[in-house]
Amino acid sequence: MMVFASSDKGGTGRSVTSCNLAYRISLLGYDVAYLDFDFGSPTAGAIFEISNLERGAEEGGLHSYILGRVTKPMRVDIRTVTKRADMRTRPPGSGKLMLYPGDVGGAEFALTKPHIKRAIALFEQVEREFDVCIVDLSAGRSSALDMSLQAVSPNVRPRSADPVRWLLFHRWSTQHVIAASGLLFEKNGIVSCAVNAGFKASDFTDLVRTIRTAVPDSTVAGNEVAPEREAWLRESDAVLKDLAKTRHLGQDLLAGTTPLEPMLLWREQVIMDVDVKHNLAKQATTDAFDKLAHKVINNHAWEGF
């Protein structure tokens, strides 16, 4: 299964949520590969707490591979190289968790057919070895996004191939809902690019689901919330839901939500069950990741949105 993670802009929580999603799927027993296609800012290494890959690989990363500078991209076993002791232990029954890092100092590039061919070859290789492959794309319209659409286009991908999922992340705020809708549906947006790559618009939108990140609840302002503030929070949430619906990002397209979580905002790391046990993170956060993991890998759940 190929899962592409996209967002309208930076700061949506796309990468940190995708890394947590990869970790949670691996706990379910699936072998997971994480491809850091955020060519301008590959930071998955920092989220997985891998010291020498915090800004990507010095050489041999995915950027180098796509540009033809190396024949095979670097890959690392996250549980072997992470500096986080709790993550180095592989729980019984869990699957592999592998990172394909980007390159330090990488940047966007003019897309060519050789780039697309290398992406196709890479996707075919990881699909043979892993159950789930998560591809973290650069924010907004990017060469990584266009290349990925071309690489999984019906023109090149067999009908018998594994499923493709497309996740669109956005913060739960007015500007992010508007921007995410624009990225998906407006001229030169993701759907338009998918059609240019060979998809039918209706077929591609069936592959797309949204994830709302940093969704606050009534406790976000503290344990004791004034009635006026609680009412304002409820009203604001209702306004955002109406906005999302009118922008075609309503419940029928929603895969899940993640709560406003200080550990995600400040540390941007994988949240483990031990963090909840030590009261460093909320149980609601790991529950949200678990629910999302099950929905992404379960065909019936995905189609039932």
N, C-alpha and C positions, 0 to 999 in steps of 0.2 A: 504494500500500500504506500502510495506517495501522498504526503500531506504538505501542502505549501502554505506558509505563514506570511501574510502580507499586511500592510497597514498604510493608512493615508499619510502619516508623518512619523517622525521619531517621537519617543516619549510615550508611546501608547501601551507599553508593557508587552509588546509582541515577542521580543526575544526572551525575556525572563519567563513569560507564561509558556512559551514553546519549550524552553528547557525543562521547566517543571512538568509539562505534559509528557515530554520524552522520558523523564525519570519515572513518572507514574505508570506509563505504558510498559516500561521495562519491568516494573514490579509485578505486573500481571502475567509475566512469563514470556513476553514477546522480545525478540532481538530488535533493537532500535538503533538506527543510524541518524545522526544529527549533522546536516550539511549547512555550514555557515556561509550562505550566499549573500550576506550583507557586505558587499564588497567594499563599501566606503567606510564601514565601522564594524568589523567582525569582533564581537565581544562575548561570544558564547564561552570562550575559554575562561573569562573572568567570572561568569555566572556559575560555571562548574568548578570554579576555584582551582584552575590549573595555572600555576605561577608563570611558566614560560610561554603561555599562549593567551595571556590576558588581552592583548591587542591583535592576536592572530599569530601565524607562524612567520618566522624570519624569512623562510624560503620554502617552496614546495607545497603551499596551501592551495585551496581551490582556485584562487585567482590565477596563480601560476599555471595550474592545470588547464583551465579554460583557455588561457592565452597561448598554450602550447609550449610553455617553458619546461614542463616536466611531463613525463608520460603517465605517472601515477601520482595522485594527490596524497599528501600526508594524512594519516589517520591515527588516532590514539584511543586506547581503552580508558574511558573516563575514570572508572573505578580504580584503575592501576595508577594513574598519574595525578589525580586530584589530591590537594593538600588537606582536604577535609576528611578527618579520620572516620567519621560516621558513614561517609559515602564509600569508603574503600571496601567496606564489607558488602559482599553480594548476598542478599537474603536468599534463603532456599526457595527454589522455584522461579526465581527472577531471570530475566533474559539479559543478553549483552547490551551494553550502552556505549556506543562508539561515536567519537567526534571527528568530523572532517573540518578542520579549521580553515578560516580565510587567511589572507596574507596581511602582515603589517604594512601599512602605507598603500594598500590597494585602492583602486578608484574605479569609477564607471568607465566604460569603453564603448566604442562603436561596434555594434553587433554584426558578426559575419557568419556565413554558413559553417566554416570550420568550428567556430565557438559552439554553435548549436549541435553539431555532430559530436563534439566532445561531451556536451551535457547529456545527450541521448545515451552515449556509451557509459557514462558515469551512472546515470539512473538505472540502466539495465543491469549494471554490475551490482549496485547496492540492493536492488530488488531481488536479485538471485540469492544474496547472502542474508538479507535482513527481512524481518516480517513487516516492519514499519520504517519508513524513511521520512524524516521531517526536514523540509528545506526552508530555512529562514531567509527571506528575501529582503533586499534593501527597501527602505520606506519609499512610498510614492511610486511614480512611474520610473522604471529603471531598466537597464540592460539585463539585469538578473531576472526581472519579472518577464520581460519580452522573451528572453531565451528559454525560460522554463515553460512558458505557454507553447512555444514552438516545439520544444522537446517532448511534450506530452500531447501534442495535437493528434486528432484522429487521422491526420494524413500520414503520420509516422508510427503511431502507437497501435499495436494489434488490439482488436476487440476483446481478445481473451486475456489481455494484460490485467494486472491487479488494479483495484479501484484507485481513483484519484480524488483527494479531498482538497478543497481550497478554503482556508480560513482567513477572514478579514477582521483584524483586531482594531478596536477603537476605544478610547476613553469614554466614560459615560459623562459627556459634557456637550454643550451646544455646538461649539466649533468642531469638535471631533466627529459628532454625528453627521454634520453637514459635509465635512471634508471626506469622511469615509464613503458616504453616498456618492459624492462626486467622483472619487477614485474608481468606484465600482461601475457606475452607470453613465456618467457623462461622456461627451465626445473625447476620444483618446483614452478612455478609462479601461479598466481591466476587461470588461465584457467586450468592448469594441476591439481590443487587442486580441482577445480570444477568437472572435469572429474572423479577424484578419489571419489568425494562425490556422484556421480551418474548422473551428467549432461552430455548431449552431448555437445561437444565443440562448435558446431555451435549454439545450442540453448542458451548456456550461453553467448557467445559473443553478441547475440542479446539483452541481458540484460545490457550490459556494454556501458557506454558513458564516455567521458573524459571532464574535466574542466581545462582550462588553467588559472592560477592565476597570479596576479601581472604583467599583460601584459602592457608594457609602450607604450606611444604614443610620438609624437614629442615634447610635452610640458614637458616631464619628466625632461629635463635638464634645465628648466627655461622658462620664457616667450619669451626671445630672444634666438633663437637657431641658431648657425652658420650653414650655408648651408652644410658644410662638415659633421657636426655631424648629421644633419637631414638625409643626404644621407646614412650615416653609419647605422643609426637606421632602415631605410627602408631596406637596404641590409641585416642587421642582422635578421630582421623579416622574410625576404624571405628565408634565409638560414635555419632558424628554421622550417619554414613551410615545406621545402624540407626534412629536417631531420625527422620531425614528420611523413611525408608521407611514407618515406622509412622504418620507424620503425612501420608502421601500426597504427599510431595515428593521421591520417589525418582528413579531414573534415567530412568524413562519420561516424566517431566515436565521433565527437565533439559536446558536449551538449551546451557549452557556454564558455565565457571568463569573467574574472573580471579584471578591470584596476588596475594599480599600484596606490594605495591609501594610503597616509600617516596614516590616522586614522586606517586602517587595520594593517599596518606594525608596528606602534608604540603602539597603544592602544589595538588592537585586541578586538574589541567590536562590538556589534550590531549597525549598522548604521541606524538611523531612518530618516524619512523625515524632522524632525526638525533640524537635523544636516546639511542637505543640505540647508534648509531655512536660517540657521545662517552662511552659507559659511564655515562650518567646514569640509564638505565632498563634493565630486563631485556628480553632478546629474547623471553622467555616471555610478557611482558605484551602486546606488540604482536601476537605470534602468537595469543594468546587473543582479542584484538579482531578480528583478521582472520578467524579461524574463526567467531566469532559473527556477523560481518557476512555471511559466505557463507550461514550457516544461516538467518538471518532472511529474506534475500531469495530463497532458493531454496525453491520449493514442495515439491520432492521431499525435500529435506533436512529441512524442517520437519515434514512428514507422517511422516518416517521415524524420529522420536524414539521 
